[in-house]
Amino acid sequence: MVFRHLLRGRAQADAPGALRQARLYDLMSLVVFNRHRRRVYGRIVELSGAQPGDRVLDVGCGPGYLTALAAGAVASEGDAVGIDPSEPMIDRARQVRGHGNCSFELGKAEALTAPDASFDVVLSSLALHHGPEAARAKAISEMYRVLRPGGCAVVVDFRPPQGRLGQHLAGVLAGNDMRHNPIDRLAPMAQDAGFTSVTSGDLGFSLHYVRAYRPVSP
Ligand SMILES: C[S@@+](CC[C@H](N)C(=O)[O-])C[C@H]1O[C@@H](n2cnc3c(N)ncnc32)[C@H](O)[C@@H]1O
């Protein structure tokens, strides 16, 4: 719970999972991933196959590190938009990374405001475990809705430790959502939402990804 409390700050009534300590989160992410941050997050963009000219949505973007990498991959002919319910996260993301083709908006994973089929790629890293399981399924079906047919979603989240000591530590440091994060439910949820070609794997740092495509024809 320690990090979670620190990062959450005052609870946000309309989004209980929102993290409000944006600068602290950005710093912690830099410290935890250290010199591997670019490689790990770059791999997420690479897995999505984002190409110059594509439109990318980053769901639960926090301070926008992944959004900015995606904006680089799609070049000036494309664009990347990060959404997050936390105003301090969006303010920081705009301040530090909101330039050129990279922008940020307030929003929630389970109720995206983007029109149907408006993105080529949807990314989400370390955000879905902040909501209850029903909201996660809703978030994944929202990702499906805003993707164009043939578009790709890559969702990354924590894989909880296997051993009892590791699980206990995860609970103490990050809270029960993290300790019991049902990561193996992500791929079936993607299938239930209509995604096909669903594959998954690990990225190191206890991160697990699921990659899925919206079928070209329903
Ligand atoms: C651990 S941070 C991850 C930030 C960023 N994606 C990264 O990988 O560094 C989780 C983010 O999810 C956001 N979040 C919480 N509830 C959310 C929701 N319902 N919809 C979208 N994002 C949410 C938090 O505000 C926070 O910025």
The ligand as an ORCA input file, in Angstrom:
! r2SCAN-3c Opt
* xyz 0 1
  C       0.976      3.190    -12.818
  S       0.390      4.572    -13.763
  C       0.955      4.172    -15.405
  C       1.212      5.395    -16.221
  C       1.824      5.135    -17.591
  N       0.929      4.401    -18.459
  C       3.126      4.409    -17.459
  O       3.255      3.259    -17.894
  O       4.055      5.004    -16.910
  C      -1.338      4.216    -13.868
  C      -2.139      5.355    -14.473
  O      -3.489      4.899    -14.676
  C      -4.325      5.975    -14.377
  N      -5.706      5.505    -14.137
  C      -6.322      5.195    -12.986
  N      -7.607      4.883    -13.185
  C      -7.805      4.985    -14.526
  C      -8.939      4.815    -15.376
  N     -10.130      4.464    -14.883
  N      -8.795      5.034    -16.694
  C      -7.586      5.387    -17.212
  N      -6.488      5.565    -16.463
  C      -6.598      5.375    -15.141
  C      -3.677      6.632    -13.161
  O      -4.152      7.959    -12.940
  C      -2.215      6.566    -13.567
  O      -1.802      7.712    -14.259
*
